[in-house]
Amino acid sequence: MATENLEIAIPLEGVESEHCALIVDKGIAGIPGVTTHKVELNNRRAIIQTTDPEVLPEAVKTIRGLGYEVSSVKKSFPVLNMSCASCAVSAESSLKYEPGVLAASVNFATGILQVEYLPNITNAHKIQAAVQAVGYDLIIEEANQQESLEALHEAKLRTLKRKTILAIILSLPVVIIGMFFMDMPYANLIMCVLSTPVVFVLGRDFFVNAWKQAKHRSANMDTLVALSTGIAYSFSVFNMLFADFWHRRGLHPHVYFEAAAVVVTFILLGKLLEEKAKSSTSSAIKKLMDLQPKTVLVQDRDGREVQVAIEQLSIGDVVIVKPGEKIAVDGRVVGGESYIDESMLSGEPVPVLKEVGASVFAGTINQKGNFRFVAEKVGGQTLLAQIIKLVQDAQGSKAPVQKLVDKVAGVFVPIVIGIAVLTFILWLLLGGDNGIVHGLMAAATVLVIACPCALGLATPTAIMVGVGKSAEQGILIKDAESLELTKKVDVLVLDKTGTITEGKPTVTDSYWTIDTPELQQILFSLEKKSEHPLAEAVVRFLDINSTIDLYDFESITGKGVRAKRGDRLFFVGNKRLIQEQNIEIEQEVSVRAAAWSAEAKTVIWFADQHSVLAILAIADKVKTNSKTAVQAVKQLGLEVHMLTGDNIGTAKAIAASIGIDEFRAEVLPQDKAAYVKALQDQGKVVAMVGDGINDSTALAQANVSIAMGKGSDIAMDVAKMTIISSDLAKIPEAIRLSKATVSTIKQNLFWAFIYNIVGIPIAAGILYPINGFLLNPMIAGAAMALSSVSVVSNSLLLKWRN
């Protein structure tokens, strides 16, 4: 879609030099549709000119592919006034050519728009205006957004319930008269009077929304309902007022007031049931939100206790927690102690003792004690808020199969209208004396029975329930694609430390060739500076109060650290580091190190540039359920591999103890990623499980990445799935849930497609030449309503599947 020439400024991050700017400029130059381009290093932005708005997302994708970042904003907004899957496609398409929008996705089941845009070009108000232009609306106020949405949903349910009850009351006598008392006096007039408010008052929204869509050269389910009921009602009024028109032609004029009224009634009933079912699919979010109290007790500067709303809480405020209360925000205990139920985070039922200095988290529940804590994270910064956001984003994301469904939904309504017109024409040409009557009714029935909603709800409702159920089980899934892909995994690669083991190593043995207080202090100081997880064990073991000055400290990835003290160069790390420095290793040291390694202990080597000064043995306890978790994964048909930077002896012993046959020891971070890549090159779909910074490259490489919740933030940022409790047994649960979710999606799509493929031809009258059967529009309306409800109900069954 060509427009006038556009100049677009793209804000850049990480472009710090002329060389970087040149790389970006060359990358942009290769994009078709870019007429002129330049990178302004001082302003940290790229300027492009183009006549095609779709060039912007491509330019951003190119810049990110080069390793740089673009300053964009990602937001989620509730979408209002959508009635079917075609509406979601229409609302999404309205933003396709909106300047500054990089990506937009509307999920019909959740009613959420996920949009990424450049804040220097557009904003929430402009995006709202673009959506409003095609007949929908957004809630862009972030304060109390969920509460506003729930209030609107409740109001919508009440309105639908009232309309449905009134429609049933008015339609029932119309059906009775139409089926049993057609010959009673004024029968047609009574049916007309009763059906008119049903069609044009209670069903008013169908006509209003259809008109809005028509003004924007679009169509949705409302269009189908308005056309079908409008045709049936108008035809009936004509036959009632001008009966002689048909009598002169030897035909008896029939009226279809009952069809028009009952179609509206059934669709209102279907929408009511659908809305109730859809609200049940998001119960996981509601449960998470209910974990945070609305008000908190705060200690002010004068020491008084003051009740304040959760929104007014600030970082640094001292919060008072009494027995049985929920923790409002994340913080650190500054007074008192108590046991806290953290099962919503860890899955562990045993309460955890919290003393002064311990961290507490929003949503956890205090038991019997009283304590005070200082707020450190409030609002959207808390762990609970991040979990809620992650679940919302995942529920709103689209699975790969949904993209195909969206394409079908986008053309579904126009195709159905075309089939309805063709149906009428064929009946007119081939239907004989009753061709017009049968043609109009068959066309109306085609319009009624067609259901884009069933197609639109098939995938997202299953995803919503699957993601919600996983969150309740302590498994956070970032997007629908990961949930869908997990089913296809055939190799699970586990990092050892913190994943298979507790990740809390302790020093079990030590041997010094030269033991002096100064050397112990040097080792303590080296390990104090090291970021390796095993370093903390040495620091705890030596337990020295102060460090010693060291110079030229350097971390050697995958091997250890080194630093200078005076003229001496000291090393701490694995045996490979010592061997690479050609440092002499005494026989006694080698024997002890080999013995410890045979016991599955990790050996830490401490040396200067001449000789080994000490070795220390560190053991990391295997988690109690690691073996059963590995066996459970194997029973699902997956291969299980283990990677570790530890020595071969330790790796072999631990792998054997939990039943893993394939393992690799002494691997560097880049080796882990290469190992995953090698498996993928063999055609395997690989899931990688890790918890540390050193696992991040392998996690990024894997098809499905799983981080342990007690690990590093970087690992969790990279991973598509996070196990909050770091419980390995959750992984087979996640795999089973993925299989169940994908199975439900396939069932939903099968029935949605079959329903339309079979229902539309029957509605058109394909059986009439065979057995004289012509589907009644009332039955079609009931079938259409049932199709959507059945899809959502099938998705809800996921909640009770194991």
C-alpha positions in Angstrom: 0.0 0.0 0.0 1.9 3.1 -1.2 1.4 6.4 0.4 3.1 9.8 0.4 6.8 9.9 1.1 7.4 9.4 4.8 10.5 10.4 6.9 10.9 8.2 9.9 13.3 8.6 12.8 14.3 5.4 14.5 15.9 5.9 18.0 18.9 3.6 18.4 20.6 2.0 21.4 24.2 0.6 21.5 25.4 2.5 18.4 28.4 4.2 20.1 30.9 4.7 17.2 31.2 5.7 13.6 31.9 2.0 12.8 28.6 1.0 14.5 26.8 3.7 12.6 28.2 2.5 9.3 27.1 -1.1 10.0 23.5 0.1 10.7 23.5 2.4 7.7 24.6 -0.4 5.4 22.0 -2.7 6.8 19.2 -0.2 6.2 20.4 0.5 2.7 19.7 -3.1 1.7 16.0 -2.9 2.6 13.6 -2.7 -0.4 11.5 0.5 -0.3 14.0 2.7 1.5 14.6 5.7 -0.7 17.1 7.7 1.4 18.8 6.8 4.7 21.4 8.1 7.2 22.5 7.4 10.7 23.0 10.4 13.1 25.5 9.2 15.6 25.2 12.3 17.9 21.4 12.0 18.0 21.5 8.2 18.3 19.0 7.7 15.5 18.5 6.4 12.0 16.6 8.5 9.5 14.9 6.7 6.6 12.5 7.9 3.9 10.0 5.6 2.2 6.6 5.5 0.6 5.8 2.2 2.3 4.9 2.2 6.0 5.7 -1.6 6.2 9.4 -0.7 5.7 9.6 0.5 9.4 9.1 -3.0 11.0 11.6 -4.5 8.5 14.1 -1.7 9.3 13.8 -2.4 13.1 14.1 -6.1 12.5 17.3 -5.5 10.4 18.8 -3.2 13.1 18.1 -5.8 15.8 19.6 -8.6 13.7 22.8 -6.6 13.5 23.1 -6.7 17.3 21.8 -3.2 18.1 18.6 -2.2 19.8 15.7 0.2 19.0 14.1 2.3 21.7 10.5 1.1 21.5 7.6 0.7 23.8 5.6 -2.5 24.3 2.1 -2.1 25.7 -1.1 -4.2 26.2 -4.5 -2.5 25.9 -8.0 -4.1 26.3 -10.0 -3.8 23.1 -13.7 -3.0 23.4 -16.7 -3.7 21.1 -15.4 -6.9 19.4 -18.0 -9.5 18.6 -16.0 -12.2 16.6 -12.7 -13.3 15.3 -13.1 -11.2 12.2 -13.3 -8.1 14.5 -9.9 -9.0 16.0 -8.4 -9.2 12.5 -10.0 -5.9 11.5 -8.7 -4.1 14.7 -5.3 -5.6 14.2 -5.2 -4.6 10.5 -6.2 -1.0 11.4 -2.7 -0.6 13.0 -0.8 -2.2 10.1 -0.2 1.1 8.4 -0.2 3.4 11.5 3.0 5.4 11.5 5.4 4.3 14.2 3.8 0.9 15.0 6.2 -1.9 14.7 4.0 -4.8 15.6 0.3 -5.3 16.6 -1.5 -8.4 17.7 -5.2 -8.6 18.8 -6.3 -11.8 20.7 -10.1 -12.2 20.4 -10.3 -14.6 23.4 -8.5 -12.3 25.8 -9.7 -9.1 24.1 -6.2 -7.7 24.4 -4.1 -5.7 21.9 -0.3 -6.2 22.2 1.5 -3.4 20.4 5.1 -2.3 20.0 5.7 1.2 18.8 8.2 4.0 18.5 7.3 6.7 21.2 8.9 9.5 19.2 6.4 8.9 16.3 3.2 7.7 18.0 1.6 7.1 21.4 -1.3 5.4 23.1 -3.8 8.1 22.1 -3.0 7.9 18.4 -3.2 4.1 18.5 -6.6 4.4 20.2 -7.8 6.8 17.5 -6.7 4.4 14.8 -8.7 1.6 16.4 -11.7 3.8 17.0 -11.7 4.7 13.3 -12.7 1.2 12.4 -15.4 0.9 15.1 -13.6 -0.4 18.1 -12.1 1.2 21.2 -9.2 0.7 23.6 -8.8 1.3 27.4 -5.5 3.1 27.5 -5.6 4.4 31.1 -3.1 2.1 33.0 -4.3 2.9 36.5 -6.9 0.3 37.7 -7.0 -1.0 34.1 -7.9 -4.5 35.2 -10.6 -3.3 37.6 -12.1 -1.1 34.8 -12.1 -4.1 32.4 -13.7 -6.4 35.0 -16.4 -3.7 35.6 -17.1 -3.4 31.9 -17.2 -7.2 31.6 -19.7 -7.5 34.5 -21.8 -4.8 32.9 -21.7 -6.6 29.6 -22.8 -9.8 31.2 -25.7 -8.2 33.0 -26.9 -6.5 29.8 -26.6 -9.7 27.8 -28.5 -11.6 30.5 -31.3 -9.1 30.5 -31.5 -9.0 26.7 -31.5 -12.8 26.5 -34.3 -13.3 29.1 -36.5 -10.6 27.4 -35.8 -12.2 23.9 -36.8 -15.6 25.2 -40.0 -14.2 26.7 -40.9 -12.4 23.5 -39.8 -15.2 21.1 -41.5 -18.1 22.8 -45.1 -17.1 21.8 -43.9 -16.3 18.3 -42.5 -19.8 17.9 -45.7 -21.4 19.4 -48.0 -19.4 17.0 -45.7 -20.0 14.0 -45.7 -23.8 14.6 -49.2 -24.5 15.9 -51.6 -21.6 15.5 -50.8 -20.1 12.1 -54.5 -20.0 11.2 -55.6 -18.1 14.3 -56.9 -14.5 13.7 -54.2 -11.9 13.4 -51.5 -14.5 13.9 -49.1 -12.7 11.5 -49.7 -9.3 13.1 -49.1 -10.7 16.7 -45.9 -12.4 15.6 -44.8 -9.1 13.9 -45.5 -7.1 17.0 -43.6 -9.5 19.3 -40.6 -10.1 17.0 -40.0 -6.5 16.1 -38.5 -5.5 19.6 -36.4 -8.7 19.6 -34.9 -8.0 16.2 -34.5 -4.2 16.3 -34.3 -3.4 20.0 -32.7 -6.4 21.7 -30.7 -7.1 18.5 -29.9 -3.5 17.8 -26.2 -3.9 18.4 -25.9 -6.4 15.5 -27.3 -3.7 13.0 -25.3 -0.8 14.5 -22.0 -2.8 14.4 -22.8 -4.1 10.9 -23.3 -0.5 9.7 -20.0 0.6 11.3 -18.2 -2.2 9.5 -19.9 -1.4 6.2 -18.8 2.2 6.5 -15.2 0.9 6.7 -15.7 -1.6 3.9 -15.4 -4.4 6.3 -17.7 -7.2 7.6 -17.9 -9.4 10.7 -20.3 -11.7 12.4 -22.7 -8.8 13.2 -22.9 -8.4 9.4 -24.1 -12.0 9.0 -26.6 -11.7 11.8 -28.0 -8.4 10.6 -28.3 -9.5 7.0 -29.9 -12.9 7.9 -32.5 -11.6 10.4 -33.1 -8.4 8.3 -33.9 -10.6 5.3 -36.2 -12.9 7.2 -38.0 -10.0 8.9 -38.3 -7.8 5.8 -39.5 -10.7 3.7 -42.1 -11.6 6.3 -43.4 -8.0 6.6 -43.7 -7.9 2.8 -45.6 -11.1 2.7 -47.9 -10.0 5.5 -48.7 -6.6 3.9 -48.8 -7.7 0.3 -50.1 -11.2 0.4 -52.0 -10.6 -2.9 -48.7 -10.3 -4.7 -48.2 -14.0 -4.2 -51.8 -15.0 -4.4 -52.0 -13.6 -8.0 -49.1 -15.9 -8.8 -50.7 -19.0 -7.3 -48.4 -19.1 -4.3 -49.2 -19.0 -0.6 -47.1 -16.2 1.3 -45.2 -17.5 4.3 -43.9 -15.4 7.1 -40.7 -16.1 9.1 -41.0 -13.8 12.1 -40.2 -16.7 14.4 -37.0 -17.4 12.5 -35.8 -13.8 12.8 -36.7 -13.6 16.5 -35.3 -17.0 17.5 -32.0 -16.4 15.6 -31.4 -13.2 17.6 -32.4 -15.0 20.8 -30.1 -18.0 20.2 -27.2 -15.8 19.3 -27.7 -13.6 22.4 -27.9 -16.8 24.5 -24.7 -18.1 22.8 -22.9 -14.9 23.5 -24.0 -14.9 27.1 -22.7 -18.5 27.6 -19.5 -17.7 25.6 -18.7 -14.6 27.8 -19.2 -16.6 30.9 -17.0 -19.4 29.7 -14.3 -16.9 28.4 -14.2 -15.3 31.9 -13.5 -18.7 33.4 -10.5 -19.2 31.1 -8.8 -16.2 32.8 -9.4 -17.4 36.3 -5.7 -18.0 36.8 -5.0 -14.2 36.4 -7.8 -13.4 38.9 -6.4 -15.8 41.4 -3.0 -14.2 41.1 -4.4 -10.7 41.4 -6.4 -11.7 44.5 -3.1 -12.6 46.2 -2.3 -8.9 46.7 -4.3 -7.0 49.4 -6.0 -3.7 48.5 -4.7 -1.8 51.6 -1.7 -2.0 53.9 -0.8 -0.9 57.4 2.2 1.5 57.3 4.3 2.9 60.1 4.7 6.6 59.6 7.7 8.7 60.8 6.1 9.3 64.2 5.7 5.6 64.7 2.0 5.6 64.2 0.1 2.9 62.3 -1.7 4.2 59.2 -3.9 2.3 56.8 -3.1 3.3 53.2 -4.2 2.0 49.7 -1.7 -0.2 48.0 -1.3 2.3 45.2 0.0 4.9 47.7 2.8 2.7 49.0 6.3 3.9 48.1 9.8 2.4 48.2 11.2 2.9 51.7 7.9 2.7 53.5 7.8 0.5 56.6 4.9 -2.0 56.3 3.4 -3.8 59.4 2.2 -7.3 58.8 0.0 -9.1 61.3 -0.9 -12.8 61.6 -2.8 -14.2 58.6 -2.3 -11.2 56.4 -1.0 -11.2 52.8 2.3 -9.5 52.0 1.5 -6.5 49.8 4.8 -5.8 48.1 8.4 -7.1 48.0 10.7 -6.0 50.7 13.2 -6.9 53.5 12.3 -7.7 57.1 13.5 -5.0 59.6 11.8 -6.0 62.8 10.2 -9.1 64.3 10.0 -12.6 62.7 7.4 -15.0 61.4 6.8 -18.0 59.2 5.5 -17.2 55.8 3.6 -19.5 53.3 5.5 -19.1 50.0 3.8 -22.0 48.2 2.5 -19.6 45.5 6.1 -19.0 44.5 7.9 -22.2 45.4 5.2 -24.9 45.4 6.5 -26.0 48.8 3.8 -26.3 51.4 6.1 -25.8 54.4 6.2 -22.2 55.6 9.6 -20.4 55.6 11.0 -18.6 58.7 11.7 -15.0 58.0 14.0 -13.1 60.3 15.6 -9.6 60.2 17.3 -9.2 56.8 15.2 -11.8 55.0 13.4 -11.0 51.8 9.6 -11.2 51.6 7.4 -11.2 48.4 4.0 -9.9 47.5 1.2 -12.4 47.5 2.8 -14.7 50.1 0.8 -15.2 53.4 2.1 -14.5 56.9 1.3 -17.2 59.5 1.2 -16.5 63.3 4.0 -13.9 63.9 4.1 -10.1 63.7 6.9 -8.3 61.8 7.8 -5.1 59.9 9.5 -4.9 56.6 10.7 -2.1 54.4 9.2 -1.9 50.9 11.9 -2.4 48.2 9.7 -3.1 45.1 6.2 -1.7 44.6 3.6 -1.6 41.9 4.7 -3.3 38.7 8.2 -4.0 40.1 7.1 -6.8 42.5 7.7 -10.4 41.7 3.9 -11.0 41.8 3.3 -8.2 39.4 6.0 -9.5 37.0 4.4 -13.0 37.2 0.9 -11.5 36.4 2.4 -9.5 33.5 4.1 -12.6 32.1 1.0 -14.7 32.3 -1.1 -11.9 30.7 1.4 -11.5 27.9 1.6 -15.3 27.3 -2.2 -15.6 27.3 -2.5 -12.8 24.8 0.2 -14.1 22.5 -0.6 -16.1 19.4 0.5 -19.6 18.7 1.9 -20.2 15.2 -1.2 -22.1 14.1 -3.3 -19.0 15.0 -1.7 -17.0 12.2 -3.3 -19.3 9.7 -6.6 -19.2 11.5 -6.5 -15.4 11.4 -6.0 -15.4 7.7 -9.1 -17.6 7.3 -11.1 -15.4 9.7 -10.1 -12.3 7.8 -11.8 -13.5 4.6 -14.4 -15.7 6.2 -17.3 -13.3 6.3 -16.9 -11.9 2.8 -16.8 -15.5 1.5 -19.9 -16.5 3.4 -21.8 -13.5 2.1 -20.7 -14.5 -1.4 -21.9 -18.1 -0.8 -25.3 -16.7 0.5 -25.7 -14.6 -2.7 -24.7 -17.6 -4.9 -27.2 -19.7 -3.0 -30.0 -17.3 -3.7 -29.2 -17.0 -7.3 -29.1 -20.8 -7.8 -32.4 -21.2 -6.0 -33.9 -18.4 -8.2 -32.7 -20.2 -11.3 -33.3 -23.8 -10.3 -35.9 -23.7 -7.5 -39.1 -23.5 -9.5 -42.2 -21.8 -8.2 -40.8 -21.6 -4.7 -37.4 -20.5 -5.8 -37.6 -17.0 -4.4 -38.9 -18.1 -1.0 -36.5 -21.0 -0.6 -33.7 -18.9 -2.0 -34.2 -16.1 0.5 -34.5 -18.5 3.5 -31.5 -20.6 2.4 -29.4 -17.5 2.0 -30.5 -16.3 5.4 -29.7 -19.7 6.9 -26.2 -19.7 5.3 -25.5 -16.3 6.9 -26.8 -17.5 10.3 -25.0 -20.8 10.5 -21.6 -19.6 9.5 -19.5 -19.1 12.6 -16.1 -17.2 12.5 -16.2 -17.1 16.3 -15.6 -20.9 16.7 -12.5 -20.5 14.5 -11.3 -17.5 16.4 -11.8 -19.0 19.8 -10.3 -22.4 19.0 -6.7 -21.6 19.7 -6.6 -18.7 22.1 -9.0 -20.1 24.6 -6.9 -23.3 24.9 -3.8 -21.2 25.2 -5.4 -19.1 28.0 -6.4 -22.1 30.0 -3.0 -23.9 29.4 -0.9 -20.9 30.4 -3.2 -20.2 33.4 -3.0 -23.8 34.6 0.8 -23.8 34.2 1.0 -20.6 36.3 -1.0 -22.2 39.0 1.5 -25.1 39.0 4.4 -22.8 39.3 5.4 -22.8 35.6 5.6 -19.4 33.9 5.3 -19.5 30.1 6.4 -16.5 28.1 4.4 -17.1 24.9 2.0 -19.4 23.2 4.7 -20.5 20.7 6.7 -22.1 23.5 3.7 -23.9 24.9 2.9 -25.3 21.4 6.6 -26.2 20.7 7.2 -28.0 24.0 5.1 -30.9 22.7 7.6 -31.5 19.9 10.7 -31.6 22.1 12.6 -34.9 21.8 15.8 -34.0 23.7 16.0 -32.4 27.1 19.4 -30.9 28.0 20.0 -30.2 31.7 22.7 -28.0 33.2 24.0 -29.7 36.4 24.6 -27.0 39.0 21.4 -25.5 40.4 19.2 -27.6 38.0 20.0 -31.2 38.9 21.8 -30.3 42.1 20.8 -27.9 44.9 23.2 -25.2 43.7 24.5 -24.7 47.3 27.9 -26.3 47.2 30.0 -26.7 50.4 33.7 -27.4 51.0 34.0 -31.0 52.2 37.8 -31.4 52.2 41.0 -29.3 51.8 44.7 -30.0 51.4 47.4 -27.3 51.6 51.0 -27.9 50.4 51.9 -24.5 52.1 49.4 -23.3 54.7 49.8 -19.7 56.0 47.3 -17.1 57.2 48.4 -14.8 54.4 47.8 -17.5 51.7 44.4 -18.2 53.2 43.5 -14.5 53.1 44.7 -14.3 49.5 42.5 -17.3 48.5 39.6 -15.7 50.4 40.1 -12.4 48.6 40.3 -14.0 45.2 37.1 -16.0 45.7 35.3 -13.0 47.2 35.8 -11.1 43.9 34.9 -14.1 41.8 31.3 -14.5 40.4 31.5 -18.3 40.1 28.8 -20.1 42.2 31.5 -22.3 43.8 33.4 -19.3 45.0 30.8 -18.6 47.7 31.4 -22.1 49.2 35.1 -21.3 49.6 34.3 -17.9 51.1 32.0 -19.5 53.7 34.5 -22.2 54.5 37.4 -19.8 55.1 35.2 -17.4 57.0 37.8 -14.6 57.2 36.7 -11.1 58.3 38.6 -9.0 55.9 40.1 -9.1 52.4 43.6 -8.4 51.3 44.6 -6.0 48.4 45.0 -7.7 45.1 45.8 -6.1 41.7 45.1 -6.9 38.0 42.2 -9.2 38.9 40.9 -11.1 35.9 38.1 -13.6 35.4 38.9 -16.3 32.9 35.6 -17.7 31.5 35.1 -21.3 32.2 38.4 -21.7 34.0 38.8 -19.5 37.0 40.4 -16.2 38.1 43.8 -14.7 38.7 45.3 -11.6 40.4 48.6 -10.2 41.6 49.9 -9.7 45.1 53.3 -8.0 45.0 55.5 -9.9 42.5 53.4 -13.1 42.8 50.6 -14.1 40.4 47.9 -16.2 42.0 45.4 -18.5 40.3 42.1 -20.1 41.5 40.1 -22.4 39.2 39.9 -25.8 37.6 42.8 -28.1 36.7 42.8 -26.9 33.1 43.7 -23.4 34.2 46.7 -24.8 36.2 47.9 -27.0 33.3 47.6 -24.1 30.8 49.9 -22.1 33.1 52.4 -25.0 33.2 52.3 -25.0 37.0 54.0 -27.9 38.7 51.6 -30.4 40.3 53.0 -32.7 43.1 52.1 -36.4 43.1 50.3 -36.2 46.5 48.1 -33.4 45.2 47.2 -35.3 42.0 46.3 -38.5 44.0 44.0 -36.5 46.4 42.4 -34.6 43.6 41.7 -37.8 41.7 40.2 -39.5 44.8 37.9 -36.5 45.4 36.8 -36.4 41.8 35.9 -40.1 41.9 33.6 -39.2 44.8 31.7 -36.8 42.5 33.3 -33.8 44.2 34.6 -30.7 42.4 38.2 -29.9 43.0 39.3 -26.2 43.3 43.0 -25.5 42.6 44.9 -22.7 44.2 48.4 -21.9 43.0 51.0 -19.2 42.3 53.0 -19.1 39.1 55.3 -21.8 40.3 53.3 -24.5 42.2 50.0 -25.6 43.6 49.4 -24.2 47.1 46.2 -25.9 47.9 43.3 -28.0 46.6 39.7 -27.9 48.0 36.9 -30.4 47.4 33.4 -29.1 47.0 30.2 -31.2 46.8 26.8 -30.0 45.5 24.0 -32.2 46.8 21.7 -33.7 44.1 18.1 -32.6 44.5 15.9 -35.3 46.1 13.5 -35.5 43.2 16.0 -35.2 40.3 16.1 -38.9 39.7 12.3 -39.3 39.6 12.0 -36.2 37.4 14.6 -37.6 34.9 12.7 -41.0 34.8 9.4 -39.2 34.3 10.8 -37.3 31.3 12.2 -40.5 29.8 8.8 -42.1 30.2 7.5 -39.4 27.9 9.8 -40.6 25.2 12.5 -37.9 25.5 16.3 -38.3 25.6 17.9 -36.6 28.6 21.4 -35.1 28.4 23.5 -33.3 31.0 26.1 -30.5 30.5 28.4 -29.2 33.2 31.6 -27.2 33.5 32.6 -29.6 36.2 35.2 -32.3 35.8 34.6 -35.6 34.1 34.6 -37.7 37.4 32.0 -35.5 39.1 29.8 -35.4 35.9 30.0 -39.2 35.5 29.1 -39.9 39.1 26.1 -37.5 39.2 24.8 -38.7 35.7 24.9 -42.3 36.9 23.1 -41.5 40.1 20.1 -40.1 38.4 20.0 -42.3 35.3 21.4 -40.0 32.6 23.5 -41.8 29.9 24.5 -38.8 27.8 26.6 -36.1 29.4 29.4 -33.7 28.7 31.8 -32.4 31.3 34.2 -29.4 31.5 32.2 -27.4 28.9 32.5 -23.6 28.5 29.4 -21.4 28.0 29.9 -21.3 24.2 30.4 -25.1 24.2 26.9 -25.6 25.7 25.4 -23.6 22.9 27.4 -25.5 20.4 26.2 -28.8 21.9 22.6 -27.7 21.6 23.2 -26.6 18.0 24.8 -30.0 17.2 21.7 -31.8 18.4 19.5 -29.4 16.3 21.6 -30.2 13.3 20.7 -33.8 13.7 17.0 -32.8 13.4 16.3 -32.8 17.1 13.9 -30.4 18.8 15.9 -29.4 21.9 14.8 -28.0 25.3 17.5 -26.6 27.5 17.2 -26.2 31.2 19.6 -23.9 33.1 19.8 -21.4 35.9 23.0 -19.3 35.4 24.4 -16.5 33.3 26.7 -19.2 31.8 23.6 -21.0 30.5 22.1 -17.9 28.7 23.7 -18.6 25.3 22.6 -22.2 25.3 19.1 -21.2 26.4 19.0 -18.7 23.5 20.0 -21.4 21.1 17.5 -24.0 22.2 14.1 -24.5 20.6 12.5 -24.4 24.1 14.4 -22.7 26.9 13.6 -23.3 30.6 15.0 -21.4 33.4 15.0 -22.3 37.1 13.3 -19.5 39.1 16.0 -19.3 41.8 18.7 -18.7 39.2 20.0 -15.6 37.6 17.7 -12.8 36.1 19.6 -13.1 32.8 18.7 -16.8 32.5 15.1 -16.0 33.2 15.0 -13.1 30.7 16.4 -15.3 27.9 14.2 -18.4 28.7 10.7 -18.9 27.3 9.6 -20.9 30.3 10.5 -20.4 34.0 10.1 -22.9 36.8 9.4 -20.6 39.8 10.3 -23.2 42.5 13.4 -24.7 40.6 11.7 -28.0 41.0 12.9 -30.3 38.2 9.7 -32.4 38.5 7.7 -29.5 37.0 9.4 -30.1 33.6 7.5 -33.4 32.8 4.3 -31.6 34.0 5.0 -28.8 31.5 5.5 -31.3 28.7 2.3 -33.1 29.5 0.4 -29.8 29.7 1.8 -28.8 26.3 0.7 -32.0 24.8 -2.8 -31.6 26.3 -3.1 -28.0 25.2 -2.0 -28.8 21.6 -4.4 -31.7 21.5 -7.2 -29.4 22.6 -6.3 -26.8 20.0 -6.4 -29.5 17.3 -9.8 -30.8 18.6 -11.2 -27.2 18.6 -9.9 -26.4 15.1 -11.2 -29.7 13.7 -14.7 -29.2 15.0 -14.7 -25.5 14.1 -13.7 -26.3 10.5 -15.9 -29.3 10.2 -18.9 -27.4 11.6 -18.6 -24.7 8.9 -17.6 -27.1 6.1 -20.6 -29.4 6.7 -23.1 -26.7 8.0 -22.9 -24.2 5.2 -23.7 -26.6 2.3 -26.6 -28.1 4.3 -27.9 -24.5 5.1 -27.6 -23.7 1.3 -30.0 -26.6 0.6 -27.6 -29.3 -0.8 -29.8 -32.0 0.7 -33.1 -30.7 -0.8 -32.8 -32.4 -4.2 -32.1 -35.7 -2.4 -34.7 -35.8 0.4 -36.4 -32.4 0.4 -34.6 -31.3 3.6 -34.2 -27.5 4.0 -32.6 -26.3 7.3 -34.7 -23.9 9.3 -32.9 -20.7 10.2 -33.9 -21.2 13.8 -32.0 -24.4 14.0 -29.1 -22.8 12.2 -29.0 -20.0 14.9 -29.0 -22.6 17.7 -26.2 -24.6 16.0 -24.1 -21.4 15.5 -24.4 -20.4 19.1 -23.6 -24.0 20.2 -20.4 -24.2 18.1 -18.7 -21.3 19.9 -19.8 -22.5 23.4 -18.6 -26.0 22.7 -15.1 -24.8 21.6 -14.7 -22.7 24.8 -16.1 -25.5 27.0 -13.7 -28.0 25.5 -10.8 -25.6 26.3 -12.1 -25.4 29.9 -11.8 -29.1 30.2 -8.0 -28.6 30.2 -8.3 -27.4 33.8 -9.2 -30.9 35.0 -6.9 -33.0 32.7 -3.7 -34.4 34.2 
